[in-house]
Amino acid sequence: MQSAVNPAVRKEKERRSVWRRLMAQKELQLMVLPGILFLIVFKFFPIYGMQLAFKELSVTKGIWGSPWVGLQHFEDLFTSPAFGTVMYNTVMISLLKLVILTPLPVLFALLLNEIRSSRLKSAFQGISYLPHFLSWVIVGGLILTVLGKDDGTLNNVLMAMGFISEPIFFMGTPEYFWPILIITENWKEMGWGAIIYLAAIAGIDPEIYEAAKMDGANRFQQMLRITLPSILTTIVILLILRIGYVLDAGFDQILVLRNPVIQEVSDILDIHVLEAGLQEGRYGYATAVGMFKSVIGFALVWGSNAIARRFNMGIW
């Protein structure tokens, strides 16, 4: 009878096998390496600092030597006079963006897919992607130029057409602020958000469309009965991931566009962290808010994924 292979020898062979597979895919591994380094530096290293949520930071003692305060920072957050306002604004803005902005990239991808001219399709794609690469500082300047009260482009057009008799202070009217957030984010991100859906559409077997044509289905019926169901899993997965960021209402966007006049509708959790945490040097408090957001986000992703799995969809 053949003797058993030495465990050390077997382990060495497995190690060499893994190394050979890695070297055979070295180009792909090099492409993945920057993403791995990004996760390590910006996602895993900061975990060490999460203990600040339960400590009062002492600059001289460092994070590890700072004294413990237990759940004091969380108690300060939940009893803060601003907590109710910032939570309401954060959740409402996020839910509005979730409900309104989630289907628009899907619809845009479906419409782009129906364009038969490759040049025209590429032109529309390029134009729609461009705003994504502009920072919110630049976009905010454009928005303030268009919606400004004095010599704002929109006010000038409306007054010239006789719709209004005096300029409207769009950026100083609370009722207009949330619609402005939704419209501007959609303009900036809709084209970029459609990329994944276009990639999913490209993976659909063309023979399915040919069979549908032979059965008499027109292009709208093909889109409704073939394209949309085929990318439904992708839509659900991206929706689940977006639900996890329900407490992120768009810090960069709101920070650029807000002003003291509309403070009551523009104060969100991240703005509260900036003002009450970082500017006042309350780093433990800011860390506690970040942990609170992470826990809520994880719970929402877990729960929404559990619901999606009942329909044979989901992330895991």
FENLINPE-V968488 format. One record per helix or strand of 3 or more residues. SS is the DSSP state (~ for helix, > for strand). FROM is the first residue (numbers start at 0). LEN is the number of residues. If there is no record, write none. Layout:
ss->(SS,SS)
from->(FROM,FROM)
len->(LEN,LEN)
This chain:
ss->(~,~,>,~,>,~,~,~,~,~,~,~,~,~,~,~,~,~,~)
from->(6,25,54,61,65,71,82,117,135,152,169,173,205,218,231,250,259,268,282)
len->(18,29,4,4,3,7,31,16,12,8,3,29,9,12,12,7,7,10,27)
